Amino acid sequence: MAAYVPPVDDVAFLLGRVFGFDQAMADLPGYEEVNTDLAVSVLEEGGKFCAGVLEPLNRTGDEEGCTLTDGRVTTPKGVAEAYRAFVEAGWCSLSGDPEYGGQGLPRVLQILLDEMLSSANLSFGLFPGLTRGAVEALGHHASAELKATYLPKMISGEWTGAMALTEASAGTDLGLLTARAVPNGDGSFAITGTKIFISSGDQDFGGNVVHLVLARLPDAPKGVKGISLFLAPKILVEADGTLGARNRMSVGALEHKMGIHAQPTCVMNYDGATGWLVGEPGRGLNAMFTMMNAERLFVGIQGLGIAEAANQKAVAYARERLQGHGADGTAGPVPIISHPDVRKMLLKGRAFAEAARALAVWTALQMDIAVHHPDADTRREADALVALMTPVVKAAFTDFGFETAVASQQVFGGHGYIREWGMEQYVRDARIAQIYEGTNGVQAMDLVGRKLGLDGGKVPARFFALVKADLDAALPIVGADLVTPAADALARLEGATARLSTQGGAIEAGAAATDYLRLFALVSFGWMWVRMAAAAADMGEAAPPAAARKTALARFFMARMLPETLGLDAALGHGASSLMALPADAF
């Protein structure tokens, strides 16, 4: 089985040639010394850790799984040691706030490292990923005392984090949750309730596990306005910062799951657990969504990571597996990569992964601009673009990522269904990314119901204008055969957006949402392919093979994947009537 190869060469092309990373960093105070060479060298080392340490644990961790004995979680063999090595090497603190011991490197590097983590070992990547999300929430909403106590050791990775939202009767509709928090009289609260599906709810790495728990105060109203957020550590922290007594929380069970077996997904019982309020009373969702929005982008990158790894394995297998005669009449057996249908599956995965990586880099650059740019208006505009793209990245990357995993498994034929080849694990692991952190249907409703209305519709309009400007600029470089399909698809997206703004009503929005999000994503991928093809063309004869092949992949995308926008646009034009015509009892 071929080993995973971190896509560092593609990263270097994107940063150095497509996005002008050096100049982008020079414009951001504090990042003047960050450049492409530094980024690539850092990611090369991160890639070595992912490929050399984490990927070998992927299958064994899946087969062994986590266990719960006498209330204690044990992760699969090698995981705890790998995590401690990950912390020791400083990878947990890569983009962390320097005020609390972080390295303060750009989000671009963090997102690209997250991709490699997800390719190598999705279960492992959740430990630092969830911790970083909890750090986001605390950094924006916690008191100075809580920050000082918890952030340094969470940013270093010595302590891990978890988010405790879901209850058996309260999934997407968090307004139904019943967990309670009662004041103890000393500024702390006693939290009681049961949460399910809590990833990284416990571990055996040592240190602490910091839970962010949604619960209701005694006088809280019903619904989401009555929810507050609390920090509840597994082990209470003494005044001098050392660990003290075990908190009144326990792991009631480990969920039995389709995939991510090496990740302890817990049923958590809080039996009067001591916790502290994060943010304002009754505004827990406001604080929690800071974490969730960061995690939604992270989950989107998980979809990309799985797609990259699965496609790599499928390409290697297709080059070696001999079957049948050549499509051109060549006597067989021939490598199956010679067969058009196999090539189509491989090319779809490759065209998605490289466009998604480019879009991820662009989005991460907007995140860095939103925090560090000296101009307030520029920061606001970048932040709004990140908000617009968050549901697209989460849903589209995980949908296309799952599709790529399935297609890559298909390349292996019967061997893809057998555990020893590892392809069926990619399919199982990728599936959860479409579900957690808000299902992809919820992401689509967020895009249609909230994000299209940002600033009275000016944010999507600004995004469309940005895409159009790049397409126009690329026209004399790459030609109409690449630019015109992307421009036509953009026009379809703009037309669909205009229709949605006039149709109105929750039913019409719900009927359109998932098709609209996929249309939005395909147009965004087309935009990235035009930009990458133009960057490759600009290099002329100096272009390395990796850059030169971009044009071929761009042409494939325009010919074979972007035409899906025609069908999506047609479906959107029919509205909700056919979806709602059949009575529920007639299904």
C-alpha positions in Angstrom: 0.0 0.0 0.0 1.4 3.4 -1.0 2.4 5.7 1.8 0.8 9.1 2.1 2.8 12.0 0.6 2.1 15.5 2.0 1.3 17.8 -0.9 4.0 20.3 0.0 4.9 21.0 -3.7 1.3 22.1 -4.4 1.3 24.2 -1.3 4.5 26.0 -2.5 2.8 26.7 -5.9 -0.3 28.1 -4.3 1.5 30.3 -1.8 4.3 31.5 -4.1 2.5 31.7 -7.5 -1.3 31.9 -7.0 -1.9 34.0 -3.9 1.2 36.2 -3.5 1.7 35.0 0.0 4.9 37.0 0.6 3.2 40.3 -0.2 0.0 39.3 1.7 2.0 38.7 4.8 4.1 41.9 4.4 0.8 43.9 4.5 -0.1 42.4 7.9 1.6 43.8 11.0 3.5 41.1 12.9 3.8 38.8 9.9 6.4 40.8 8.0 9.0 38.0 8.4 6.6 35.2 7.3 7.1 34.2 3.7 6.6 31.2 1.4 10.0 29.7 2.1 9.3 29.7 5.9 5.8 28.4 5.4 7.0 25.5 3.2 9.8 24.6 5.5 7.4 24.5 8.5 4.9 22.4 6.6 7.5 20.0 5.3 8.4 19.2 8.9 4.7 18.9 9.8 4.2 16.6 6.8 7.0 14.3 8.0 5.4 13.9 11.4 2.0 13.2 9.8 3.4 10.7 7.3 6.0 9.1 9.5 4.3 9.0 12.9 0.5 9.4 12.5 -0.3 7.5 9.3 1.2 4.2 10.6 -1.3 4.5 13.5 -4.3 5.1 11.4 -5.3 1.5 10.6 -4.2 0.0 13.9 -6.0 2.7 15.8 -9.2 2.0 13.7 -9.0 -1.8 14.4 -8.2 -1.5 18.1 -10.4 1.5 18.9 -10.8 3.2 22.3 -11.9 1.4 25.4 -13.6 2.4 28.6 -12.7 0.6 31.8 -13.8 1.7 35.3 -14.7 5.1 33.9 -11.2 5.6 32.3 -10.7 6.0 28.6 -7.8 4.2 26.9 -6.8 5.3 23.4 -5.3 2.7 20.9 -1.7 1.7 21.2 0.7 4.4 20.2 -1.8 7.3 20.2 -0.9 8.8 23.6 2.8 8.6 22.8 2.3 10.2 19.4 0.2 13.0 21.0 2.9 13.8 23.5 5.5 13.9 20.7 3.2 16.2 18.8 3.0 18.5 21.7 6.7 18.4 22.4 7.4 19.3 18.8 5.3 22.4 19.2 2.6 21.6 16.6 -0.3 22.3 18.9 0.8 25.9 19.4 1.5 26.7 15.7 -1.1 29.5 15.3 -1.8 30.1 19.0 -1.8 33.6 20.6 1.8 34.5 21.6 0.4 36.2 24.7 -0.3 32.8 26.0 2.7 30.9 24.7 1.6 30.3 21.1 3.8 30.8 18.0 1.4 33.2 16.4 1.9 31.9 12.8 -0.8 32.6 10.2 -4.0 30.6 9.9 -2.9 29.6 6.4 -0.2 27.4 7.9 -2.6 26.0 10.5 -5.2 25.0 7.9 -2.6 23.4 5.7 -1.3 21.4 8.7 -4.8 20.4 9.5 -5.2 19.0 6.1 -2.2 16.8 6.5 -3.3 15.7 9.9 -6.7 14.7 8.5 -5.1 12.8 5.6 -2.8 10.9 7.9 -5.1 10.2 10.8 -8.5 11.8 11.1 -9.2 10.5 14.6 -5.9 11.9 16.0 -6.4 15.3 14.3 -9.6 15.9 16.3 -7.7 16.2 19.6 -5.7 19.3 18.7 -8.5 20.6 16.4 -11.1 20.6 19.2 -8.7 22.1 21.6 -8.0 24.9 19.3 -11.7 25.5 18.9 -12.2 25.7 22.6 -9.2 28.2 22.8 -11.0 30.3 20.2 -14.1 30.5 22.4 -12.2 31.3 25.6 -10.0 33.8 23.9 -13.0 35.8 22.7 -15.4 35.4 25.6 -13.7 34.2 28.9 -12.6 36.4 31.8 -9.0 37.4 32.1 -8.7 35.0 35.0 -9.9 32.0 33.1 -7.7 32.9 30.1 -4.7 33.1 32.3 -5.4 29.8 34.0 -6.4 27.7 31.0 -5.1 29.2 27.7 -1.3 28.6 28.1 -1.6 24.9 28.7 -4.4 24.4 26.1 -2.4 26.3 23.5 0.7 24.2 24.2 -1.4 21.1 24.0 -0.6 19.9 27.5 -4.3 20.2 28.2 -7.0 19.2 25.7 -10.4 20.7 25.0 -13.9 19.4 24.2 -17.3 21.0 23.4 -20.3 19.6 25.1 -23.5 20.7 23.3 -25.6 17.8 22.2 -28.2 16.0 24.4 -30.3 13.0 23.4 -33.3 15.3 22.8 -31.4 18.4 21.7 -29.3 18.1 18.6 -29.5 20.9 16.0 -32.3 22.4 18.1 -30.2 23.4 21.1 -33.1 25.3 22.6 -34.4 21.9 23.8 -31.4 21.2 26.0 -32.0 20.5 29.7 -28.6 20.6 31.4 -28.7 22.9 34.5 -26.1 25.1 36.2 -26.8 26.3 39.7 -24.6 29.0 41.4 -22.4 27.7 44.2 -22.1 31.1 45.9 -18.4 31.5 45.2 -18.6 32.5 41.6 -18.6 28.9 40.3 -21.6 26.8 39.2 -22.7 23.2 39.7 -23.5 21.7 36.4 -25.8 18.7 36.1 -26.9 16.9 32.9 -25.9 14.3 30.3 -24.3 15.1 26.9 -23.8 12.7 24.0 -21.5 12.6 21.0 -18.7 14.4 22.9 -15.5 14.0 20.8 -12.3 14.1 22.8 -14.4 13.9 26.0 -11.6 12.1 27.7 -8.1 10.8 26.9 -5.1 9.1 28.5 -2.4 11.5 27.5 -2.1 13.1 30.9 -2.9 16.7 31.8 -6.4 18.0 31.9 -9.5 17.9 29.6 -11.3 21.3 29.5 -15.0 21.0 28.7 -17.1 23.9 27.4 -20.6 23.0 28.4 -24.0 24.5 27.4 -26.4 24.6 30.3 -29.3 26.7 31.8 -29.2 28.9 34.8 -32.1 28.4 37.3 -34.0 31.5 36.1 -33.2 31.1 32.4 -36.1 31.3 29.9 -36.9 28.5 27.5 -35.3 28.4 24.1 -31.9 29.4 22.9 -31.9 32.8 24.8 -31.8 30.8 28.1 -28.5 29.0 27.3 -25.2 29.9 29.0 -21.7 28.5 28.4 -19.5 27.1 31.2 -16.0 25.9 31.5 -15.7 22.7 33.4 -12.3 20.9 33.7 -11.9 17.2 34.2 -9.5 18.0 37.0 -10.0 21.1 39.1 -7.1 23.6 39.1 -5.6 24.9 42.3 -4.8 28.6 42.9 -1.2 28.0 42.1 -2.0 26.4 38.7 -1.4 22.8 39.7 -4.0 20.1 39.2 -6.1 19.2 42.2 -9.2 17.0 42.8 -11.2 15.2 40.1 -14.3 17.2 39.1 -17.8 15.6 39.4 -18.0 14.4 35.8 -17.6 11.0 34.2 -17.6 9.1 31.0 -20.8 7.1 31.0 -20.1 5.2 27.8 -18.2 5.4 24.5 -20.3 5.7 21.4 -20.2 2.7 19.0 -19.5 4.4 15.7 -19.2 3.7 11.9 -15.8 5.3 11.9 -13.2 7.5 13.7 -12.7 4.5 16.1 -9.5 5.9 17.5 -11.3 9.0 18.7 -13.1 8.7 22.1 -16.6 10.0 21.4 -18.2 10.0 24.9 -21.4 10.1 26.7 -20.6 12.6 29.4 -22.3 12.8 32.8 -22.0 16.0 34.8 -23.1 15.3 38.4 -22.8 18.8 40.0 -19.5 19.4 38.2 -17.9 22.7 39.1 -17.8 25.1 36.2 -17.3 28.8 35.5 -19.4 31.1 33.3 -17.9 32.0 29.9 -19.2 35.2 28.5 -22.6 36.7 29.6 -25.5 34.7 31.1 -28.0 33.7 28.5 -25.5 34.3 25.6 -23.9 30.9 25.6 -24.7 30.3 21.9 -22.9 33.5 21.0 -19.8 32.2 22.7 -20.2 28.7 21.5 -20.6 29.7 17.9 -17.1 31.3 18.0 -15.9 27.8 18.6 -18.3 26.1 16.2 -17.5 28.4 13.3 -13.8 27.7 13.7 -14.6 24.0 13.9 -16.8 24.1 10.8 -13.9 25.3 8.8 -11.7 22.6 10.4 -14.2 19.9 9.5 -14.3 21.1 5.9 -10.5 20.6 5.9 -11.1 17.1 7.2 -13.1 16.3 4.0 -10.3 17.7 1.9 -7.7 15.7 3.8 -9.5 12.4 3.4 -10.0 13.1 -0.3 -6.3 13.8 -0.8 -5.2 10.6 0.9 -7.8 8.4 -0.7 -7.0 9.8 -4.2 -3.3 9.3 -3.7 -3.8 5.6 -2.8 -6.2 5.1 -5.7 -3.7 6.6 -8.2 -0.9 4.4 -6.9 -3.1 1.3 -7.1 -4.3 2.2 -10.6 -0.8 2.5 -11.9 0.1 -1.0 -10.6 -3.1 -3.0 -11.1 -3.1 -4.8 -14.5 -6.5 -5.7 -16.0 -8.0 -5.8 -19.4 -6.9 -4.4 -22.8 -6.0 -0.8 -23.5 -8.8 1.5 -24.7 -6.6 2.3 -27.8 -6.4 -1.4 -28.7 -3.1 -2.1 -26.7 -2.8 -5.7 -25.9 -3.5 -6.4 -22.2 -3.2 -6.7 -19.4 -2.6 -2.9 -18.9 -2.6 -0.7 -15.8 -6.2 0.2 -15.0 -5.2 3.9 -15.1 -5.4 3.4 -18.9 -9.2 2.8 -18.7 -11.3 6.0 -19.2 -13.7 5.3 -16.4 -11.0 4.8 -13.9 -9.2 8.0 -15.1 -12.5 9.9 -14.7 -12.8 8.8 -11.0 -9.2 9.7 -10.3 -9.4 13.0 -12.1 -12.6 14.1 -10.3 -10.8 13.4 -6.9 -7.7 15.3 -8.0 -9.6 18.2 -9.5 -11.6 18.6 -6.3 -8.7 18.3 -3.9 -6.5 20.8 -5.6 -9.3 23.4 -6.1 -10.4 22.9 -2.5 -6.9 23.4 -1.2 -6.7 26.6 -3.1 -10.0 27.8 -1.8 -9.0 26.9 1.7 -5.8 28.9 1.4 -7.8 31.9 0.1 -10.3 31.6 3.0 -7.5 31.3 5.5 -5.8 34.5 4.1 -9.1 36.3 4.6 -9.1 35.0 8.3 -5.6 36.5 8.8 -6.6 39.8 7.1 -9.7 39.9 9.3 -7.5 39.8 12.5 -4.3 41.6 11.5 -4.9 44.1 8.7 -4.3 47.7 9.9 -7.4 49.1 8.1 -10.7 48.5 10.0 -12.9 48.4 6.8 -10.6 45.8 5.2 -10.8 43.7 8.4 -14.6 43.8 8.4 -14.8 42.9 4.7 -12.5 40.0 5.1 -14.4 38.8 8.2 -17.7 38.9 6.2 -16.2 36.9 3.4 -15.1 34.2 5.9 -18.6 34.1 7.3 -20.0 33.7 3.8 -17.6 30.9 3.0 -17.8 29.0 6.2 -20.9 26.9 5.4 -19.6 26.4 1.8 -16.3 25.0 3.0 -17.8 22.8 5.7 -20.5 21.3 3.5 -19.0 21.2 0.1 -15.6 20.0 1.1 -17.1 17.1 3.2 -19.6 16.2 0.5 -17.0 16.1 -2.3 -14.5 14.6 0.1 -16.9 11.7 0.8 -17.6 11.3 -2.8 -13.9 11.1 -3.5 -13.3 8.5 -0.8 -16.1 6.3 -2.3 -14.8 6.8 -5.9 -11.2 6.0 -4.7 -12.5 2.8 -3.0 -14.3 1.9 -6.3 -10.9 2.1 -8.2 -9.8 -0.8 -6.0 -12.8 -3.0 -6.9 -13.2 -5.8 -4.4 -9.9 -5.0 -2.7 -11.4 -1.6 -1.8 -14.0 -3.4 0.3 -11.4 -5.4 2.2 -10.0 -3.9 5.3 -6.3 -4.6 4.7 -6.2 -2.0 1.8 -7.5 0.8 4.0 -9.9 2.3 1.6 -13.1 1.3 3.4 -11.8 3.1 6.5 -11.5 6.4 4.5 -15.2 5.9 3.5 -16.3 5.3 7.1 -14.2 8.1 8.6 -15.2 10.6 5.9 -18.9 10.1 6.5 -19.0 11.8 10.0 -17.6 15.0 8.6 -20.9 15.5 6.7 -22.8 15.2 10.0 -21.0 16.7 12.9 -20.6 20.5 13.6 -24.0 21.0 12.0 -25.2 18.6 9.2 -24.5 19.7 5.7 -28.2 20.5 5.3 -28.0 22.9 8.2 -24.9 24.5 6.6 -26.9 25.0 3.4 -29.7 26.6 5.3 -27.2 28.9 7.1 -25.9 30.0 3.7 -29.3 30.6 2.2 -31.1 31.9 5.3 -28.3 34.0 6.9 -25.2 34.5 4.9 -26.8 35.6 1.6 -28.4 38.5 3.5 -25.1 39.7 5.1 -25.0 43.5 4.9 -28.2 43.6 2.9 -26.8 41.2 0.3 -23.7 43.2 -0.3 -21.3 40.5 0.9 -22.2 37.9 -1.7 -22.4 40.6 -4.4 -18.9 41.6 -3.4 -17.7 38.0 -3.6 -19.3 37.6 -7.1 -17.6 40.8 -8.2 -14.2 39.5 -6.9 -14.6 36.3 -8.9 -15.7 38.1 -12.1 -12.7 40.5 -11.8 -10.3 37.5 -11.6 -11.9 35.8 -14.5 -11.6 38.9 -16.6 -8.0 39.3 -15.7 -7.2 35.7 -16.6 -8.9 35.8 -20.0 -5.9 37.0 -22.1 -3.7 34.6 -20.2 -5.5 31.3 -20.4 -8.1 32.0 -23.1 -11.9 31.7 -23.4 -12.1 27.9 -23.4 -11.2 28.0 -19.6 -12.7 31.4 -18.6 -16.0 31.3 -20.4 -17.4 28.1 -18.7 -16.5 29.6 -15.3 -18.0 32.9 -16.2 -21.2 31.2 -17.4 -21.5 29.3 -14.2 -21.0 32.5 -12.2 -23.9 34.0 -14.1 -26.0 31.0 -13.2 -25.1 31.4 -9.6 -25.9 35.2 -9.6 -29.3 34.4 -11.3 -30.1 31.8 -8.7 -29.1 34.2 -5.9 -31.4 36.8 -7.3 -34.4 34.4 -7.6 -33.9 33.3 -4.0 -34.0 36.9 -2.8 -37.4 37.4 -4.3 -39.1 34.0 -3.7 -39.0 34.3 0.1 -40.4 31.9 2.7 -38.8 29.1 4.7 -40.1 26.4 2.4 -38.6 27.8 -0.7 -35.3 28.5 1.1 -35.3 24.9 2.5 -36.0 23.4 -0.9 -33.2 25.4 -2.6 -30.5 25.3 0.1 -28.4 22.2 -0.7 -28.5 22.6 -4.5 -27.7 26.2 -4.1 -24.7 25.5 -1.8 -23.3 22.9 -4.3 -23.7 25.4 -7.1 -21.9 28.0 -5.1 -19.1 25.6 -4.4 -18.6 24.5 -8.0 -18.4 28.1 -9.1 -15.8 28.7 -6.4 -13.8 25.7 -7.5 -14.0 26.9 -11.1 -12.7 30.3 -10.0 -9.7 28.6 -8.3 -9.0 26.6 -11.3 -8.8 29.7 -13.5 -6.5 31.3 -11.0 -4.2 28.3 -10.9 -4.1 27.9 -14.6 -3.3 31.5 -15.1 -0.5 31.3 -12.5 0.9 28.2 -14.3 0.7 30.0 -17.6 2.6 33.0 -16.2 5.5 30.8 -15.3 6.0 30.0 -19.0 8.8 27.5 -19.8 10.0 27.8 -16.3 6.9 26.0 -15.0 7.7 22.7 -13.3 5.6 19.6 -14.2 3.4 20.1 -11.2 2.4 23.6 -12.4 2.1 22.6 -16.1 -0.4 19.8 -15.3 -2.7 22.5 -13.7 -4.0 23.5 -17.1 -4.9 19.9 -18.0 -6.8 19.5 -14.7 -8.5 22.9 -15.2 -9.7 21.8 -18.6 -11.0 18.5 -17.1 -12.9 20.4 -14.4 -14.5 22.8 -16.9 -15.5 19.9 -19.2 -16.6 17.3 -16.7 -17.5 18.8 -13.4 -18.6 22.4 -13.9 -21.5 21.4 -16.2 -23.2 20.0 -13.1 -24.1 23.7 -12.5 -26.6 23.5 -15.4 -28.6 20.8 -13.7 -28.4 22.5 -10.3 -29.7 25.7 -11.8 -32.5 24.0 -13.6 -33.6 22.2 -10.4 -33.5 25.4 -8.4 -35.7 27.0 -11.0 -38.5 24.6 -10.2 -38.9 25.7 -6.6 -40.4 23.8 -3.7 -43.7 22.6 -5.3 -42.6 19.1 -6.3 -40.9 18.5 -2.9 -44.0 19.4 -0.9 -46.7 17.9 -3.1 -46.7 14.4 -1.6 -48.5 14.1 1.7 -46.3 12.8 4.6 -48.5 9.7 5.1 -48.0 8.8 1.4 -44.3 8.2 1.6 
